[in-house]
Amino acid sequence: MSDLRFQQPDDDVALRDWQYVHNVIVPTHILSMDEIRERAQRHRLEVAYLGDVLVGCSTVRPPSDDTLTATVIARVLAAHRGQGFGEELYARALDRARELGAEVIETVILSSNEDGLRFAHKHGFAEIERYLLPGETIPWIDLRLA
């Protein structure tokens, strides 16, 4: 295990850090602070730091009442990839999803994020759907853990 410090973003500083990581890794779908605050109410968000240095963030979309499927997303800034931080973020998100009752695990990745796709495939995810959001030109890929 590394010396990563994990924090649920419960103040504007941590929410801005989560927003920064998201918007850098998903530049086609920039989120405002209001959108982040709303997501923080519905989803389990976490920010990861190495000391005081921002490394990445994660999202767990809990299972809804009518499904036992959760979505887990781990994002690591490019400068910190290849050091095992994604593994830690993913493992924590996966544990959280299962604690919330998920029996099926999915993730979603922008198709241009080759590092993210490699990571997902390495961890046993298989593609189930590709689609474009309104006004976007780069497809999203939904994947399910086999």
MOURKA-V332381 format. One record per backbone hydrogen bond with DSSP energy under -0.5 kcal/mol. CO is the residue of the C=O (numbers start at 1). NH is the residue of the N-H. If there is no record, write none. Layout:
BEGIN
co | nh
CO | NH
CO | NH
END
This chain:
BEGIN
co | nh
3 | 51
5 | 49
7 | 9
7 | 47
8 | 10
11 | 15
12 | 16
13 | 17
14 | 18
15 | 19
16 | 20
17 | 21
18 | 22
19 | 23
20 | 24
21 | 25
22 | 26
24 | 27
26 | 29
32 | 36
33 | 37
34 | 38
35 | 39
36 | 40
37 | 41
38 | 41
38 | 42
39 | 43
43 | 45
44 | 60
46 | 58
47 | 7
48 | 55
48 | 56
49 | 5
49 | 51
50 | 52
50 | 53
52 | 54
53 | 50
55 | 77
56 | 48
57 | 75
58 | 46
59 | 73
60 | 44
60 | 62
61 | 71
64 | 67
68 | 103
68 | 104
70 | 106
71 | 61
73 | 59
75 | 57
77 | 80
78 | 81
80 | 83
84 | 88
85 | 89
86 | 90
87 | 91
88 | 92
89 | 93
90 | 94
91 | 95
92 | 96
93 | 97
94 | 98
95 | 99
96 | 100
97 | 102
98 | 101
104 | 70
105 | 145
106 | 72
107 | 143
109 | 141
110 | 113
112 | 114
113 | 117
114 | 118
115 | 119
116 | 120
117 | 121
118 | 122
119 | 123
120 | 125
121 | 124
124 | 146
126 | 144
129 | 142
131 | 140
133 | 136
137 | 139
139 | 111
140 | 131
141 | 109
142 | 128
142 | 129
143 | 107
144 | 126
END
